[in-house]
Amino acid sequence: MFKSAGGRSTKRTWHQHVVPYEGDWAVRREGNKRITSKHRKQSTAIRKAKSLARKYKADVIIHRQDGTIRDRISFDD
């Protein structure tokens, strides 16, 4: 649990975002500034994000090149 600026505690999630990154694609855990992994193709990044999300029963949020969300896949049984 982390304390937010308002003093409330917020639970970190394991949701994985597939985002454009330096001309390639990256997987980034929700709330993290640093990326988890970098990939040349979006499909490879999606595969990696799915494997992490499955492990932690989380979601994969897939972004378009412009940063908008194009899809969300849930693995939260």
C-alpha positions in Angstrom: 0.0 0.0 0.0 1.2 3.5 -0.9 0.1 6.8 0.5 -1.2 9.2 -2.1 -0.9 13.0 -1.7 -4.3 13.1 -0.1 -3.3 10.6 2.6 -5.4 7.8 1.2 -3.6 4.5 0.7 -3.8 3.2 -2.9 -3.1 -0.4 -4.0 -0.6 -0.9 -6.8 -1.8 -3.0 -9.7 0.0 -5.3 -12.0 -1.8 -4.0 -15.1 0.6 -4.0 -18.1 0.5 -1.2 -20.7 1.8 -1.7 -24.2 3.0 1.8 -25.2 4.9 3.4 -28.0 8.5 4.1 -26.9 11.4 5.7 -28.8 10.1 4.5 -32.2 9.5 1.0 -30.9 7.1 -0.6 -28.4 7.4 -1.1 -24.6 5.7 -2.9 -21.8 5.2 -0.8 -18.7 3.6 -1.7 -15.4 0.8 0.7 -14.5 2.2 3.5 -12.3 5.8 2.9 -13.2 8.0 5.5 -14.9 10.5 2.9 -16.2 9.6 0.3 -18.8 9.7 -3.4 -18.2 10.8 -4.4 -21.7 11.3 -2.8 -25.2 10.3 -4.5 -28.5 10.6 -3.7 -32.2 7.0 -5.0 -32.9 3.8 -4.3 -31.0 2.8 -7.9 -31.3 5.9 -9.0 -29.4 5.3 -6.5 -26.7 1.6 -7.7 -26.4 2.8 -11.3 -26.0 5.2 -10.2 -23.2 2.5 -8.1 -21.5 0.0 -11.0 -21.7 2.4 -13.4 -20.0 3.0 -10.9 -17.1 -0.7 -10.1 -16.8 -1.6 -13.8 -16.7 1.0 -14.4 -14.0 -0.4 -11.6 -11.8 -4.1 -11.9 -12.8 -4.1 -8.4 -14.2 -5.1 -6.5 -17.4 -3.2 -5.7 -20.6 -3.9 -2.2 -21.9 -2.8 -1.8 -25.5 -2.2 1.7 -26.8 -2.1 3.0 -30.4 1.0 4.8 -31.8 -0.7 8.1 -30.7 -1.0 6.9 -27.1 -4.8 6.4 -27.1 -6.1 3.1 -25.8 -7.1 0.6 -28.5 -7.9 -2.6 -26.5 -7.9 -4.0 -23.0 -7.6 -7.7 -22.1 -8.4 -9.0 -18.7 -6.7 -12.0 -17.0 -8.3 -11.5 -13.5 -10.0 -14.9 -13.4 
